[in-house]
């Protein structure tokens, strides 16, 4: 769809979206009455038990409204709620939960929105629909309804026009009514998106987070990502220690014992000593290979030397599936971001080989709007989920340390598309220090 067609469609949809937003505000108003009833019982203690579940229901409903307002008005509205503490169970836990909810500024802003939104939406979001409806009403009056209403003794005015003035031989009033109806209908369609944007700003004013809430949410996010980073680092250190102990270290110990035996056999049995030397040389080569694999698992040399693009290409060459890589990066990201992106792609490719039943994989790396964007698509059976234990949740936590996001689209039957976005700045496109 072209840009012009998209704008025309937005204008055509605006009155309908405005009506739906206005109609949605009435169930919320009823829910606010239930909240008011629960609050009125706080004095006798029952309200402390009733208010938290009603408030949580309000939050769930308003989160749906936030998503719809964001989608229909183009104004993004974030979740404003402060994290609830672990209050425990029992009466004391109910009281603590009540206090925590009531001390959150978003609770009172939600309540204000519930009470005022039906009236604000009437003069913003739904106004475009009312203008269109009034324009259609003008056409009906000009066609036949005006005469019927006048004959029944009803109001025969449309705005400032007496619609029955021209009945008979004079059709001037009919033409004026129909023309004014066109004006109202056109105004509703033309100004619909602007009215929706005004309503979106109103929604963000009360439904969006305050600076205090935004700061608290940011602190919670940083705390979670720091914890994830610490856990990931600890797991990585345990893996390195295990690999060293079970692999290269065991081989080096065996080589030392073999060299000691060779030392005793040189004079008595040179042939056996020569055989042990050959075995020791083979063990040293295997130990060297294991050390190289271990170093590659910590931070691949090609990633350090040539960047994420060439590192992913090298990863694709060793993969059992047919992998095509497209790279469009004007420079290099910071080493920690490159490392997180590399191991995320490596984990996704491993998942594709183990679980997807795919034969081909396409990887696209590019830099757009301050984001390192990586998409991995396979032609497998699909049906992947973040909560299915395939490691995607771990990837999401890993890139979350850098404020990155992961999006998954995997309908049954495939294909599966995993998209990673990591905010970063790119440096010079040089690939090495030499």
KOLMINU-785113 format. One record per residue: x, y, z of N, C-alpha, C in turn; residue in one letter. Coordinates in pm, whole numbers, padded with zeros to 5 digits, always signed. Layout:
XYZXYZXYZA...
This chain:
+00085-00119+00000+00000+00000+00000+00088+00124+00000X+00058+00221-00089+00136+00342-00098+00109+00431+00022X+00196+00534+00037+00179+00627+00148+00047+00700+00140X+00010+00739+00016-00116+00811-00001-00235+00722+00035X-00231+00596-00011-00340+00504+00022-00347+00480+00172X-00230+00475+00237-00229+00456+00381-00291+00572+00455X-00266+00695+00408-00327+00813+00472-00477+00813+00451X-00522+00779+00330-00666+00775+00305-00734+00670+00392X-00668+00554+00408-00726+00450+00493-00732+00495+00639X-00628+00567+00684-00629+00618+00822-00742+00716+00844X-00768+00804+00747-00878+00899+00759-01013+00826+00758X-01023+00722+00676-01150+00649+00668-01177+00570+00795X-01071+00518+00858-01090+00438+00979-01106+00522+01105X-01061+00646+01102-01058+00728+01223-01195+00741+01291X-01305+00771+01219-01435+00783+01288-01476+00654+01358X-01454+00541+01294-01491+00413+01354-01408+00385+01478X-01277+00408+01471-01191+00389+01588-01231+00484+01700X-01266+00607+01665-01308+00703+01766-01433+00657+01839X-01530+00603+01764-01652+00554+01828-01620+00438+01922X-01534+00347+01879-01501+00232+01962-01429+00275+02089X-01339+00374+02079-01271+00423+02198-01369+00485+02297X-01467+00557+02246-01566+00618+02334-01654+00511+02400X-01697+00412+02322-01779+00305+02379-01702+00225+02484X-01571+00209+02462-01489+00135+02557-01481+00204+02693X-01498+00334+02697-01481+00406+02822-01594+00379+02921X-01710+00333+02873-01823+00313+02962-01808+00190+03050X-01763+00075+03000-01735-00035+03093-01631+00003+03198X-01531+00083+03158-01432+00127+03254-01496+00216+03362X-01592+00298+03320-01661+00382+03418-01739+00297+03518X-01802+00190+03471-01871+00099+03562-01774+00033+03659X-01656-00002+03608-01556-00062+03695-01508+00038+03800X-01502+00166+03763-01465+00268+03862-01570+00280+03971X-01697+00258+03938-01802+00259+04040-01782+00144+04138X-01743+00026+04084-01713-00087+04172-01595-00056+04263X-01495+00014+04207-01381+00053+04289-01422+00153+04397X-01509+00246+04361-01557+00344+04459-01634+00274+04571X-01714+00173+04536-01788+00098+04637-01692+00025+04731X-01588-00036+04673-01490-00106+04757-01416-00008+04848X-01384+00110+04795-01314+00210+04875-01401+00259+04990X-01531+00266+04969-01620+00313+05075-01626+00216+05192X-01583+00092+05171-01585-00008+05279-01452-00023+05350X-01355+00062+05314-01224+00054+05378-01235+00084+05527X-01324+00176+05563-01338+00215+05703-01376+00101+05794X-01448+00003+05743-01487-00110+05827-01399-00233+05801X-01292-00213+05725-01193-00319+05706-01216-00407+05586X-01340-00424+05542-01367-00513+05428-01303-00459+05301X-01300-00325+05289-01246-00264+05168-01101-00301+05143X-01023-00323+05251-00883-00359+05231-00868-00494+05163X-00972-00579+05177-00971-00707+05108-01027-00697+04967X-01121-00602+04946-01188-00591+04816-01112-00502+04718X-01047-00397+04769-00984-00301+04680-00872-00362+04595X-00777-00442+04651-00670-00495+04567-00717-00575+04446X-00810-00673+04459-00852-00744+04337-00923-00654+04236X-01001-00554+04285-01067-00463+04192-00963-00378+04120X-00864-00330+04194-00758-00249+04132-00680-00330+04030X-00651-00455+04060-00579-00539+03964-00663-00563+03839X-00796-00577+03858-00884-00590+03741-00883-00462+03659X-00885-00346+03727-00877-00218+03657-00747-00208+03577X-00638-00250+03638-00509-00242+03569-00507-00333+03446X-00563-00452+03461-00568-00542+03345-00650-00483+03231X-00764-00423+03266-00849-00362+03162-00779-00242+03098X-00718-00159+03180-00653-00039+03127-00528-00074+03045X-00464-00186+03075-00353-00229+02990-00403-00264+02850X-00523-00323+02841-00583-00348+02710-00611-00214+02641X-00665-00117+02716-00693+00015+02659-00565+00082+02611X-00457+00068+02688-00330+00129+02647-00284+00073+02513X-00297-00058+02498-00255-00119+02371-00341-00069+02255X-00473-00061+02276-00561-00017+02168-00541+00131+02136X-00524+00213+02239-00499+00355+02215-00368+00374+02140X-00265+00298+02179-00137+00307+02108-00152+00266+01963X-00232+00160+01938-00246+00110+01802-00330+00203+01716X-00435+00261+01771-00529+00339+01691-00495+00487+01683X-00421+00539+01780-00388+00682+01778-00243+00708+01743X-00159+00605+01746-00018+00625+01717+00061+00682+01832X+00001+00692+01951+00067+00745+02069+00102+00630+02161X+00231+00600+02174+00275+00489+02256+00256+00521+02404X+00192+00429+02476+00168+00448+02619+00231+00331+02693X+00329+00360+02778+00399+00256+02853+00319+00217+02977X+00351+00102+03032+00292+00060+03158+00352+00145+03270X+00268+00205+03357+00321+00296+03457+00336+00238+03597X+00297+00112+03617+00280+00061+03753+00413+00025+03817X+00427+00065+03943+00544+00029+04020+00537-00119+04055X+00652-00186+04065+00650-00329+04099+00594-00350+04239X+00506-00449+04251+00447-00480+04382+00546-00562+04464X+00563-00527+04591+00654-00605+04676+00594-00741+04711X+00678-00829+04759+00632-00959+04805+00567-00941+04941X+00434-00942+04944+00362-00909+05067+00327-01031+05149X+00348-01149+05096+00315-01269+05171+00166-01297+05170X+00123-01384+05261-00017-01424+05269-00075-01381+05403X-00202-01411+05420-00268-01377+05544-00317-01234+05546X-00376-01196+05658-00433-01062+05672-00327-00955+05658X-00211-00979+05717-00103-00880+05708-00059-00860+05563X-00057-00968+05486-00020-00956+05345-00122-00878+05265X-00253-00896+05295-00357-00820+05227-00345-00670+05258X-00315-00639+05383-00301-00498+05421-00181-00436+05350X-00069-00507+05345+00049-00454+05278+00024-00435+05129X-00049-00529+05068-00081-00516+04926-00171-00395+04902X-00266-00373+04992-00354-00257+04981-00274-00127+04990X-00183-00122+05086-00102-00001+05103-00013+00022+04981X+00048-00086+04929+00136-00071+04813+00059-00021+04692X-00060-00075+04669-00140-00032+04554-00186+00112+04569X-00230+00149+04688-00281+00284+04708-00171+00389+04710X-00048+00348+04738+00063+00444+04738+00125+00462+04600X+00080+00383+04502+00130+00398+04366+00057+00514+04299X+00128+00619+04251+00060+00731+04186-00025+00689+04067X+00010+00579+04000-00066+00535+03884-00208+00495+03922X-00229+00450+04047-00363+00412+04090-00458+00530+04083X-00416+00644+04133-00503+00762+04136-00518+00821+03996X-00415+00810+03914-00426+00860+03777-00521+00771+03696X-00518+00640+03723-00614+00550+03658-00757+00588+03696X-00777+00616+03823-00911+00649+03870-00961+00778+03805X-00872+00877+03795-00911+01003+03730-00946+00980+03584X-00870+00892+03519-00898+00863+03377-01033+00792+03364X-01061+00697+03453-01187+00624+03446-01306+00719+03457X-01295+00818+03546-01407+00908+03569-01425+01009+03456X-01315+01055+03397-01324+01165+03301-01325+01119+03156X-01281+00997+03128-01262+00956+02989-01389+00958+02906X-01507+00915+02956-01625+00918+02869-01655+01057+02813X-01626+01160+02891-01655+01296+02847-01543+01351+02758X-01420+01318+02791-01308+01362+02707-01315+01292+02570X-01343+01161+02570-01351+01087+02444-01463+01140+02356X-01571+01189+02418-01683+01239+02340-01642+01359+02254X-01554+01444+02307-01514+01566+02235-01380+01553+02163X-01321+01434+02166-01195+01412+02093-01210+01291+02001X-01196+01171+02055-01192+01051+01971-01322+01031+01893X-01438+01040+01961-01564+01009+01893-01623+01128+01819X-01563+01247+01830-01619+01363+01763-01621+01346+01612X-01519+01280+01558-01516+01259+01413-01632+01171+01370X-01664+01068+01448-01778+00983+01414-01909+01062+01423X-01922+01146+01526-02044+01225+01541-02061+01322+01425X-01951+01379+01378-01959+01469+01262-02004+01393+01137X-01947+01273+01118-01989+01191+01003-02136+01154+01016X-02176+01114+01136-02315+01076+01158-02409+01194+01134X-02367+01313+01179-02451+01431+01160-02460+01468+01012X-02349+01445+00939-02353+01470+00796-02449+01376+00725X-02448+01248+00761-02542+01152+00701-02685+01187+00739X-02704+01235+00861-02838+01278+00905-02888+01395+00819X-02800+01483+00781-02838+01594+00694-02887+01545+00560X-02822+01443+00505-02868+01387+00378-03007+01326+00393X-03027+01255+00502-03159+01194+00525-03267+01300+00539X-03235+01411+00608-03332+01519+00621-03365+01579+00485X-03261+01599+00405-03284+01658+00273-03364+01565+00182X-03346+01435+00202-03413+01340+00113-03560+01322+00149X-03588+01292+00275-03729+01265+00311-03758+01284+00459X-03657+01269+00546-03686+01266+00690-03732+01401+00742X-03683+01510+00682-03721+01643+00731-03871+01667+00721X-03929+01630+00608-04073+01651+00589-04153+01563+00684X-04107+01439+00704-04178+01349+00795-04174+01402+00938X-04058+01452+00978-04045+01504+01115-04130+01628+01132X-04130+01717+01032-04210+01839+01041-04359+01807+01046X-04403+01712+00966-04544+01674+00967-04586+01617+01102X-04488+01551+01170-04518+01493+01302-04504+01595+01413X-04472+01722+01379-04458+01826+01480-04323+01832+01546X-04220+01767+01487-04087+01767+01546-04003+01885+01499X-03876+01884+01540-03783+01992+01505-03747+01982+01357X-03765+02092+01285-03736+02092+01141-03613+02175+01108X-03516+02184+01204-03392+02259+01182-03274+02162+01173X-03184+02195+01081-03057+02124+01069-02948+02230+01080X-02877+02232+01193-02787+02343+01224-02867+02472+01218X-02833+02563+01128-02905+02691+01116-03004+02692+00999X-03025+02577+00937-03112+02570+00818-03248+02512+00857X-03355+02582+00816-03490+02528+00831-03515+02436+00712X-03511+02305+00737-03511+02210+00626-03646+02203+00556X-03752+02251+00619-03885+02247+00555-03920+02377+00484X-03825+02472+00487-03855+02602+00425-03878+02587+00276X-03806+02497+00213-03815+02489+00068-03901+02378+00016X-03980+02312+00100-04063+02204+00049-04168+02260-00045X-04194+02185-00143-04284+02233-00247-04204+02257-00374X-04229+02371-00435-04158+02404-00559-04014+02448-00533X-03986+02513-00416-03853+02564-00385-03770+02453-00318X-03663+02411-00383-03577+02303-00327-03448+02358-00269X-03440+02489-00248-03316+02550-00199-03274+02495-00063X-03370+02479+00029-03335+02431+00162-03283+02288+00157X-03338+02207+00069-03290+02070+00056-03144+02068+00010X-03115+02152-00090-02978+02157-00141-02882+02206-00034X-02922+02312+00041-02837+02365+00147-02814+02259+00255X-02918+02187+00292-02905+02083+00394-02809+01973+00349X-02830+01928+00223-02741+01823+00172-02597+01871+00163X-02576+01997+00121-02440+02052+00111-02376+02064+00248X-02453+02110+00347-02399+02121+00482-02367+01983+00539X-02450+01884+00503-02420+01747+00544-02288+01698+00490X-02259+01734+00364-02130+01697+00305-02016+01761+00382X-02036+01888+00423-01931+01959+00498-01904+01888+00631X-02010+01853+00703-01992+01785+00831-01925+01649+00812X-01969+01574+00712-01910+01442+00689-01762+01455+00651X-01731+01551+00563-01591+01570+00523-01507+01613+00641X-01563+01700+00728-01488+01745+00846-01456+01627+00938X-01554+01537+00956-01530+01421+01040-01420+01332+00987X-01415+01315+00855-01312+01229+00795-01177+01300+00793X-01176+01427+00758-01049+01501+00745-00982+01518+00881X-01059+01555+00983-01000+01584+01114-00997+01463+01206X-01045+01347+01157-01047+01227+01241-00911+01189+01298X-00806+01174+01217-00675+01138+01273-00622+01239+01374X-00644+01368+01348-00597+01470+01443-00671+01458+01576X-00800+01431+01570-00877+01412+01694-00831+01287+01769X-00799+01183+01695-00746+01062+01759-00612+01091+01826X-00527+01169+01760-00398+01202+01821-00417+01285+01947X-00515+01375+01946-00543+01453+02067-00588+01361+02179X-00671+01262+02145-00714+01167+02247-00596+01083+02296X-00506+01048+02206-00387+00973+02246-00301+01050+02343X-00287+01182+02322-00210+01264+02417-00278+01268+02553X-00412+01272+02553-00485+01268+02678-00461+01134+02750X-00465+01025+02674-00440+00895+02733-00301+00884+02791X-00201+00934+02718-00064+00928+02769-00046+01015+02892X-00122+01125+02900-00111+01215+03015-00146+01146+03145X-00254+01065+03144-00297+01001+03268-00261+00852+03275X-00260+00783+03162-00232+00640+03165-00084+00608+03153X-00004+00705+03111+00139+00682+03100+00208+00698+03234X+00335+00659+03243+00407+00667+03370+00451+00809+03402X+00456+00840+03531+00517+00963+03576+00669+00944+03575X+00742+01052+03599+00888+01040+03603+00932+00947+03716X+00860+00952+03829+00892+00863+03940+00870+00718+03901X+00757+00691+03836+00729+00554+03793+00829+00508+03689X+00861+00596+03595+00956+00559+03489+01092+00527+03549X+01134+00608+03648+01263+00583+03713+01260+00452+03790X+01150+00425+03860+01140+00300+03936+01139+00180+03843X+01068+00191+03730+01066+00081+03633+01204+00060+03571X+01273+00170+03549+01408+00158+03494+01502+00090+03593X+01488+00127+03720+01571+00064+03823+01541-00086+03830X+01412-00122+03822+01377-00264+03826+01436-00337+03706X+01426-00276+03587+01481-00340+03467+01632-00359+03480X+01700-00256+03528+01846-00267+03543+01883-00371+03647X+01804-00379+03754+01830-00480+03857+01814-00620+03800X+01708-00641+03721+01685-00772+03662+01795-00808+03562X+01830-00712+03476+01932-00741+03375+02069-00760+03440X+02098-00687+03548+02225-00707+03618+02229-00846+03679X+02117-00888+03738+02111-01023+03795+02129-01128+03686X+02065-01106+03571+02081-01200+03460+02225-01204+03411X+02288-01086+03405+02427-01081+03359+02519-01154+03456X+02496-01136+03587+02577-01205+03687+02557-01356+03677X+02430-01398+03663+02403-01542+03651+02467-01599+03526X+02457-01525+03415+02517-01572+03289+02668-01584+03301X+02730-01484+03363+02875-01487+03381+02917-01603+03470X+02841-01626+03578+02874-01737+03667+02860-01870+03595X+02752-01886+03516+02735-02010+03441+02846-02029+03339X+02890-01919+03277+02997-01927+03179+03128-01967+03245X+03154-01912+03363+03276-01949+03434+03274-02096+03474X+03157-02144+03518+03147-02286+03553+03169-02375+03430X+03115-02332+03316+03135-02409+03194+03283-02414+03156X+03351-02299+03164+03494-02295+03129+03574-02384+03224X+03542-02375+03353+03614-02457+03452+03591-02605+03425X+03466-02642+03392+03435-02782+03365+03506-02830+03239X+03505-02747+03135+03571-02787+03010+03722-02802+03030X+03781-02711+03108+03925-02720+03134+03957-02846+03215X+03874-02871+03315+03901-02985+03403+03883-03117+03330X+03774-03127+03251+03744-03254+03185+03818-03272+03054X+03869-03163+02996+03931-03173+02866+04081-03150+02868X+04120-03026+02845+04263-02995+02829+04343-03030+02953X+04290-03001+03074+04366-03029+03195+04392-03178+03210X+04291-03260+03182+04310-03405+03193+04413-03454+03093X+04413-03400+02973+04509-03442+02872+04651-03398+02911X+04664-03275+02966+04797-03230+03007+04852-03315+03122X+04764-03354+03215+04810-03443+03322+04855-03576+03265X+04778-03630+03170+04815-03756+03108+04946-03743+03031X+04966-03628+02966+05091-03606+02894+05209-03604+02991X+05191-03540+03108+05299-03539+03207+05334-03678+03255X+05233-03761+03279+05259-03898+03322+05328-03977+03211X+05285-03954+03086+05348-04023+02974+05493-03983+02959X+05524-03855+02976+05663-03809+02966+05748-03869+03076X+05690-03884+03195+05766-03950+03303+05796-04095+03270X+05697-04164+03212+05721-04303+03174+05824-04312+03063X+05818-04217+02968+05916-04217+02858+06057-04198+02912X+06071-04113+03011+06203-04088+03069+06264-04216+03124X+06182-04303+03183+06233-04429+03238+06255-04534+03130X+06186-04520+03018+06195-04622+02914+06300-04593+02807X+06359-04474+02808+06451-04437+02700+06569-04534+02689X+06624-04575+02802+06741-04664+02797+06702-04810+02788X+06593-04850+02854+06558-04992+02860+06477-05038+02738X+06384-04953+02693+06294-04996+02583+06267-04877+02490X+06367-04840+02405+06350-04722+02318+06229-04733+02225X+06194-04854+02182+06081-04869+02090+05949-04831+02156X+05933-04878+02281+05811-04842+02354+05809-04695+02389X+05927-04639+02418+05934-04496+02445+05894-04415+02323X+05937-04463+02203+05899-04395+02079+05747-04400+02058X+05686-04515+02092+05541-04528+02079+05467-04433+02174X+05516-04423+02296+05455-04330+02393+05472-04185+02349X+05587-04154+02286+05608-04018+02236+05506-03983+02128X+05476-04079+02041+05377-04054+01936+05239-04031+01998X+05206-04111+02101+05076-04092+02167+05071-03958+02239X+05182-03920+02298+05187-03791+02368+05172-03675+02271X+05237-03687+02153+05224-03582+02053+05078-03572+02006X+05010-03687+01989+04870-03686+01950+04783-03622+02059X+04815-03654+02186+04740-03593+02297+04761-03443+02303X+04883-03397+02274+04910-03253+02277+04831-03181+02168X+04819-03247+02050+04741-03185+01942+04594-03176+01981X+04541-03282+02045+04402-03279+02089+04381-03173+02197X+04477-03163+02290+04466-03062+02395+04468-02921+02335X+04553-02901+02236+04559-02771+02169+04427-02741+02099X+04369-02842+02033+04240-02821+01968+04131-02788+02068X+04130-02857+02182+04029-02829+02284+04046-02689+02341X+04172-02647+02360+04196-02510+02409+04148-02407+02307X+04170-02434+02179+04122-02342+02076+03969-02336+02074X+03905-02453+02088+03759-02453+02094+03709-02378+02216X+03781-02393+02326+03741-02323+02448+03755-02173+02430X+03865-02129+02372+03884-01986+02347+03778-01934+02250X+03747-02015+02148+03644-01975+02053+03508-01962+02122X+03482-02049+02221+03357-02040+02294+03351-01921+02387X+03467-01874+02433+03469-01755+02519+03456-01629+02436X+03539-01615+02336+03532-01500+02246+03608-01536+02118X+03538-01571+02012+03603-01618+01890+03703-01515+01837X+03822-01558+01798+03919-01463+01742+03867-01387+01621X+03789-01454+01534+03737-01385+01416+03641-01273+01457X+03571-01289+01570+03483-01183+01619+03564-01064+01666X+03674-01090+01736+03758-00981+01783+03830-00912+01668X+03871-00990+01568+03951-00934+01459+03867-00869+01349X+03754-00931+01313+03683-00888+01193+03539-00844+01219X+03487-00863+01339+03355-00811+01370+03245-00914+01357X+03124-00871+01392+03010-00961+01402+02971-01019+01266X+02984-00940+01159+02944-00989+01027+03024-01110+00984X+03157-01098+00985+03242-01209+00943+03235-01324+01043X+03216-01294+01171+03205-01400+01271+03081-01486+01246X+02970-01423+01211+02848-01500+01181+02866-01579+01052X+02936-01521+00954+02963-01596+00831+03047-01720+00860X+03148-01704+00947+03229-01819+00985+03146-01923+01059X+03054-01875+01143+02965-01965+01214+02877-02043+01116X+02832-01975+01012+02745-02039+00913+02819-02148+00836X+02949-02128+00810+03026-02227+00735+03035-02360+00808X+03039-02357+00941+03053-02479+01021+02918-02539+01060X+02808-02478+01016+02676-02525+01060+02626-02637+00971X+02557-02736+01028+02508-02847+00944+02399-02808+00846X+02324-02701+00873+02221-02656+00779+02282-02562+00676X+02208-02540+00567+02251-02445+00466+02213-02304+00512X+02312-02223+00542+02289-02092+00601+02339-01984+00506X+02252-01888+00476+02288-01772+00394+02292-01649+00484X+02398-01572+00474+02419-01455+00560+02429-01330+00475X+02350-01230+00510+02356-01098+00445+02394-00995+00550X+02497-00919+00521+02549-00821+00619+02549-00683+00555X+02491-00587+00624+02493-00447+00580+02522-00360+00703X+02649-00358+00743+02691-00283+00862+02799-00184+00821X+02775-00055+00842+02876+00046+00803+02992+00056+00901X+02989-00015+01009+03095-00008+01109+03080-00123+01207X+03147-00109+01322+03144-00213+01423+03081-00162+01551X+03007-00250+01616+02948-00217+01745+03051-00238+01855X+03013-00202+01978+03101-00223+02091+03123-00373+02109X+03244-00413+02154+03273-00556+02169+03171-00632+02254X+03123-00578+02369+03022-00656+02445+02893-00678+02366X+02852-00579+02288+02730-00594+02207+02753-00697+02098X+02870-00691+02032+02900-00791+01929+02903-00931+01988X+02961-00945+02107+02969-01076+02169+02830-01129+02202X+02745-01044+02260+02608-01087+02293+02532-01125+02168X+02546-01046+02061+02476-01075+01936+02527-01205+01874X+02658-01226+01878+02716-01347+01818+02664-01473+01887X+02669-01474+02020+02627-01594+02091+02476-01613+02083X+02402-01503+02068+02257-01516+02047+02229-01584+01914X+02298-01541+01808+02281-01604+01677+02324-01750+01682X+02435-01777+01751+02482-01914+01764+02378-02003+01832X+02315-01952+01939+02212-02030+02009+02090-02051+01920X+02051-01948+01845+01935-01962+01756+01962-02067+01647X+02084-02065+01591+02119-02165+01490+02119-02306+01550X+02167-02318+01673+02164-02448+01739+02021-02497+01758X+01933-02405+01800+01791-02441+01816+01731-02486+01683X+01766-02412+01576+01711-02447+01444+01754-02587+01402X+01880-02622+01429+01929-02754+01391+01866-02864+01475X+01839-02835+01604+01788-02939+01693+01637-02957+01684X+01563-02847+01672+01419-02853+01695+01331-02820+01573X+01383-02747+01475+01294-02692+01373+01266-02785+01257X+01357-02880+01231+01344-02963+01111+01369-02885+00983X+01441-02773+00994+01465-02688+00878+01581-02743+00793X+01583-02699+00668+01694-02730+00579+01776-02607+00546X+01712-02490+00549+01784-02367+00514+01755-02260+00620X+01853-02174+00639+01841-02063+00733+01895-01938+00664X+01824-01827+00684+01868-01698+00630+01893-01603+00747X+02011-01541+00747+02048-01446+00852+02073-01310+00787X+02011-01208+00842+02028-01072+00791+02074-00983+00905X+02189-00918+00886+02243-00824+00985+02249-00686+00921X+02189-00588+00989+02195-00452+00939+02185-00355+01056X+02213-00229+01026+02210-00124+01128+02108-00019+01085X+02003-00001+01168+01895+00091+01135+01854+00170+01259X+01848+00301+01245+01794+00389+01350+01860+00364+01485X+01993+00351+01486+02063+00331+01612+02053+00191+01668X+02007+00096+01588+01986-00041+01634+02066-00139+01547X+02134-00233+01613+02186-00349+01543+02072-00448+01532X+02025-00470+01412+01906-00553+01388+01949-00682+01319X+01915-00794+01381+01951-00925+01328+01823-01007+01316X+01798-01060+01198+01683-01148+01178+01733-01283+01130X+01680-01388+01192+01717-01526+01158+01588-01598+01119X+01582-01645+00995+01463-01711+00943+01499-01852+00899X+01416-01950+00938+01437-02086+00890+01309-02138+00825X+01322-02241+00743+01207-02298+00672+01155-02424+00742X+01166-02427+00873+01126-02544+00950+00976-02550+00975X+00939-02635+01071+00799-02663+01097+00730-02556+01179X+00806-02462+01239+00745-02355+01317+00697-02403+01453X+00610-02321+01515+00555-02357+01645+00646-02327+01762X+00756-02252+01740+00846-02219+01851+00780-02117+01943X+00811-02128+02073+00757-02036+02173+00868-01995+02268X+00854-01876+02323+00955-01828+02417+00957-01911+02544X+00841-01967+02581+00832-02041+02706+00840-02192+02686X+00893-02235+02571+00894-02378+02541+01025-02445+02580X+01113-02376+02648+01237-02436+02693+01341-02454+02585X+01334-02375+02477+01430-02388+02367+01548-02292+02379X+01559-02222+02490+01671-02131+02509+01646-01990+02463X+01530-01965+02400+01502-01829+02351+01485-01731+02466X+01427-01777+02576+01413-01689+02692+01550-01649+02747X+01645-01743+02746+01781-01710+02788+01846-01609+02696X+01821-01623+02564+01874-01525+02470+01814-01388+02498X+01684-01385+02526+01617-01259+02555+01678-01192+02678X+01709-01272+02780+01772-01215+02900+01913-01168+02870X+01985-01243+02785+02123-01204+02755+02128-01068+02685X+02044-01050+02583+02048-00922+02512+01975-00813+02591X+01888-00854+02687+01824-00754+02772+01923-00678+02857X+02040-00736+02882+02146-00665+02954+02187-00538+02881X+02171-00537+02749+02207-00421+02667+02083-00346+02619X+01969-00364+02689+01841-00304+02650+01795-00356+02514X+01840-00475+02478+01797-00535+02354+01662-00605+02369X+01597-00629+02256+01467-00697+02256+01471-00811+02156X+01389-00911+02182+01375-01027+02094+01229-01041+02055X+01203-01058+01926+01067-01080+01876+01065-01213+01803X+00961-01293+01830+00949-01426+01771+00819-01436+01693X+00828-01483+01570+00710-01510+01488+00728-01651+01430X+00650-01747+01485+00669-01886+01445+00535-01957+01440X+00455-01931+01335+00325-01999+01324+00345-02148+01297X+00249-02231+01337+00258-02374+01306+00272-02395+01155X+00366-02477+01117+00393-02500+00976+00506-02414+00923X+00549-02316+01004+00662-02231+00967+00623-02119+00873X+00718-02036+00835+00857-02037+00883+00870-01972+01021X+00987-01984+01079+01017-01920+01207+01109-01801+01183X+01070-01687+01238+01149-01564+01226+01180-01514+01366X+01309-01504+01397+01355-01447+01524+01427-01317+01492X+01382-01210+01554+01442-01079+01530+01502-01025+01659X+01627-00983+01650+01697-00923+01763+01726-00778+01731X+01708-00691+01829+01744-00550+01814+01821-00507+01938X+01941-00456+01916+02025-00409+02025+02066-00264+01997X+02032-00172+02085+02075-00033+02065+02226-00021+02083X+02289+00046+01990+02434+00063+01997+02476+00171+01897X+02600+00214+01910+02661+00305+01814+02772+00230+01741X+02785+00255+01612+02888+00188+01534+03012+00275+01524X+03127+00208+01532+03256+00277+01520+03304+00267+01376X+03432+00297+01355+03492+00290+01223+03479+00150+01167X+03459+00139+01034+03446+00006+00973+03574-00075+00967X+03685-00026+01026+03810-00105+01026+03788-00237+01098X+03845-00341+01047+03822-00475+01102+03936-00527+01185X+04050-00465+01182+04161-00515+01262+04254-00401+01294X+04347-00429+01385+04443-00325+01427+04564-00322+01337X+04583-00419+01253+04700-00426+01166+04684-00339+01045X
